[in-house]
Amino acid sequence: MSETGIGPFKKGAVIIEGHVQGLANARALGKAGIPVVCVDKGRCILQFSRYCRQKFTCPEYKDESFIPFLIELCEKENLHGWCLIPSNDHAVINISKNKEKLSTYYKIITPGYDTLEKIYSKINLLAIAHECGIPYPRIFNPQKEHIDSFDLRYPVLIKGEFGLNFYKKYKQKAFIVEDNSRLKQLVERFKQGGDEIFIQEIIPEKNGNKAVSFTAFCESGDIKTYWMGKKLREHPVRFGTGTLAESIYNEECLNHSRKLLNVLNYTGVCEIEYMLDPQDSQYKLIEINARTWLWVELAIKSGINYPLYIFNYLNGQPSVYPESYDTGKKWVNIYTDLPFSIKALCSGRLKFKDYLKQNKGEKVVAMWDRTDPLPLLMYGLMMLSYVRER
């Protein structure tokens, strides 16, 4: 047995990135009696959880050194046969590219890179959606055609073909462009920077229209169970991270997702984002994430225990997959929702009556657990420290 007290006799899970979703995944497993350790490149809230046996500091998730780190960690800490559950897209891609090598040491739910290339390249994903008859916002490729040939309705978005790399470089998921002159300036800038980009129509956010997340656990494209949620508030106000979300059901998104996941032959957990286009009343595909997402805790509290399904599948254990889940339940991050809601109220982007309406109903407070209170406190202290540093 290693000095950390992690023995070779009971297999567990390695949670990669111990942020909000990593904490939720660890608690779900820990409460089932499954040992959990955390790998993160810095301080994280999961390390303060009673369900985390040990936290290990790693290199950047996208670095080549991350894979040898995981292998060395396995050897040193007797983690052979433990499950890797990444909560970060860079880690997902790096693990995917090195899945064959890592599979000698760990059990891995992350799809192979041949599947991830179809998901994380927006052009590839939308081509598959087109074949499946799944609607998506109109896109234009400025690498292949001149901007003046496009039939554009402004404003439009400029997005990176590989959204993760684009966000890492510019700290934005997309750029909103209001006119042709500005579009030409930005396209030229991104071309000079070597960025692979595309132009996409914006779906209006009228009357609180926000992204819907369809999530599922699949085996070879067969959906075993699913859950759906909708962002009610986010930061930034558009294309942002959820601060308040609600458990919902949407049959149109379910039907689209069945087609898409079947074609992808997908195995594991994923999140598929859609948005209702009020111009034609269709839910349109936005993106897929090959992992759990920030507010996975709401799915767990609604009756869909994704971390446990992952663990059981990788260990050949049966799972009872629910055919339904609780709807109407809400999830709120109290540290981010209040300040950004105040900002949206002051700017007129959020009406006070809508704010009060959105707050109604049963809520799951992100990171809070009466048996494990320290992570919520530490999240607040870490945020305060970050603000002071800025």
Buried (B, 14 or more C-beta within 10 A) or exposed (E): EEEBEBEEEEBBBBBBBBBBBBBBBBBBBBBEEBBBBBBBBEBBBBBBBBBBBBBBEBBEBBBEEBBEBBBEBBEEBBBEBBBBBBBBBBBBBBBBBBBEEBEEBBBBBBBEBEBBBBBBBBEEBBEBBEEBEBBBBBBBEBEEEEBEEBEBEEBBBBBBBBBBBBBEEBEBBBBBBEEBEBBBEBBEEBEEEEBBBBBBBBBEBEEBBBBBBBBBBBEEBBBEBBBBBBBBBBBEBBBBBBBBBBBBBBEBBBEBBBBBBBBBEBBBBBBBBBBBBEEEEBBBBBBBBBBBBBBBBBBBBBBBBBBBBBBBBBBEEEBEEBEEBBEEBBBBBBBBBEEBBEBBBEEEEBEEEBBEEBBEEEBBEBBBBEEBBBBBEBBBEBEEEEEEEE
